[in-house]
Amino acid sequence: MSARLVFATSNAHKICELEAILADAWRGFEAGCVAPMSAFDVPSPVEDGVTFEENSLIKARALARATGLAAIADDSGITVDVLGGAPGIFSARWSGRHGDDAANLSLLLDQLSDVPDPHRGAAFVSAAVLVTPGGEEVVRRGEVRGTLTREPIGQGGFGYDPIFIPDGYRVTTAQMSPQEKNAISHRGIAFRALMPAIVDYLRG
């Protein structure tokens, strides 16, 4: 099956997660149906929204216009209670260098070094969107609450996974298998909610 959707990311981790979520949700899904934006000569749009939803729509709208394909996007990050919801939409560049997971994580831990365990609440948040060439827009949000550790634990996942323990668990999301993480993750929740719209589009 040739690509019929373009995903507004060049992050290989996100591509793998999305394909796993799609395959679990729809038996008709085939690998290769979703192409990363790197497969097209399309510049990344300026993400100047102030919410996860706004930034997701900015990316998906730009890709749909440029490629003529339906575009899906997500904007996600971690929100920390004692930081008033930060890093939030700035999660990927919290240290000043976009995509430097180690630096972002280290800075956040330094900022929380004096925060006692009972007040280390946080949430992973994702806004997933579908924008079709005809202009239809569907937005879904996923959120998972948890607490932050004092040091990285686990080798899996990416981003802030090594310091996030979801509520009801005793391990970080970096200690989970990909299947376990996708089942409870903010991105998994958001994209599963978006799945009916994606499947309707692909079937059509």
N, C-alpha and C positions, 0 to 999 in steps of 0.2 A: 504494500500500500504506500503510495507516495504521500508526502507530508500534506496534511490538510489543516494543520494548526501550527502556528508559530508561537514559541514560548519566549517571553521577553526576559531571557537570562542567558548568560554564557557560563553560568555556574554548573559544572558537571554534576555536583551533588544534588542540586535542585532538579535537574533533568531526570536523574535516576529515581529520585523520590516520586516525582510526578508520574513517570511511566509505571512504577510499581503500584501507585494509588489507582491509576486508570485501569491497569490490568486486573486488579482486585475487584474493581467496581463494575467492570463491563467486559464480558467474555469476548465481545467482538473487537476489542482493542488489539491492534497489532503494533509491535515495535516499529519505529520509523514514521508513525503517523504524526508525531510531534517533532518539529524541527526547532533547534535553538536559533536565536536571533543571529548568532555568528555565521549561520549558513547563508545569510543575506548581507548584501552590502548596504547596511542601514546604520546610520549613526545613532548612538544612544541619545534619547531625548533628555533634556534637563528635568530632573525630578525636583520641582520646586513646590510641590504640594506640602501641606502641613499635617496631613493624616496619611495613614497607610493606604486607605481607600483612594485618596486623590493621586498618590504616586503610582499606584497600580494602574489606574485608568489612564494616566499620562503615558505610561509605557505601552499599554495595549492599544490605545487609540493611534499612537504614532506608528506602531508596527502594522496594524490593520490597513492604515492608509498607504504605507510604503510597499507592502507585499501583496495586497489584495486577498490575503488569507484571514481567516478568523485568528485573532490573537488572544492568548491568555497570559496573564501576568500575576505576580503576587509581590506585595511589599510586606516585609515582615521584620520583626525585631523583638527585642526584649525590653520590657518596661519594669522598672524597679520602684517599689513603693516609696522608699525613703528618699528617692531622687525625684519624686514628683512625676514619675512616668518616664524619665530618661533611662537609657539612651533613646528609646523609642525609634522614630524614623531615622535617627542618626546612628543606629546600632552598627551598621557595616563600616562606618568611618569614625567611630567614637574616638579613636586615638589620633585622628587626623590623616590616616592613610587608609583609603578605601580597600576593604577586603583583607586587611591584615588581622586575621583572627587572633593570633597570639598577642599582638599589641593591644587590640581592643579588650580582650579578656583580662590581660594583666592590668590595664588601666582601671577597669571596672572594679576588680578585686582590691586594688590600692585605695580607691575611693570609698570602699565599704569596709576597710580594715578595722575600723573602730565600731562598726554596727553590730550589736549583739545578735545572737542567733534568732531570737523570737521576732526580730524586726527585719529579717532578710527576705521578706516576701517579694515575689516577682511574678511576671507572666510573660510567656511567649505569645505574640500576637501575629496573625497573618490576615491580610485582606487579599482574596483571590478574585480575579475578574475575567470575564469573557467579553470580547468586543468582536462582533461579526462585521464583515464587509458592508452589510446592509445597515449598520448603525445600531443594532441591538446591543445593549449593555446589561450584563448581569454581575452583581457584586455580592460576595459572600465573605463572612468574617469567621475566623477560628481563633480560639484563645484557650490556653491551658495554664493553670495556676501552679505555683510551686515555690520552692525556697532555694536560696543560693548557698553553695558551699564556700569554704574559705580557701580552697585550692582546687585546681583541676583534677578530676577523677575520670578515668576512662579514655579509651583511644578511638572510639567511634564517633560518628556524627561530624559536625563542624560548627563554626561560630562559637556560641556560648554554651553549647551542649555539655561540655565537661564540668560546668559549675551549676547546672540546673537539675534539681530533684523535683519531679512532678508530685503534686499532692497525691498521697496514697501509695507512694513508692519509696524505696530505700536506696535506690540507685539513680545516678544521673542519666540523662538521655544519651550521654556518650558511652554508657555501659550497656545500653540496650542493643538488641539486634535491630537491623533496619526494619524488619517486620513489626517488632514490638514498638519501635519509635513511631512508625507511620500510623499505627493503630490509634495512638493517643495524641500525636503532635498537632500543634496549631495549624501547620500547613495541611496535614492530613484532614483535619476537621473542615477547614475552609474549602479544600478542593473536593472532598466528598459531597459537601453541600452544593458545590458548583456543578457536580457531575451530571445531574439531569439535563442541564442546559447544554453541556458539552456533548453528551450522547445524542440529544435531539438534533444538534447541529451536524454531527458526523453521520447520523442515520439519514438526514435529509439530503 
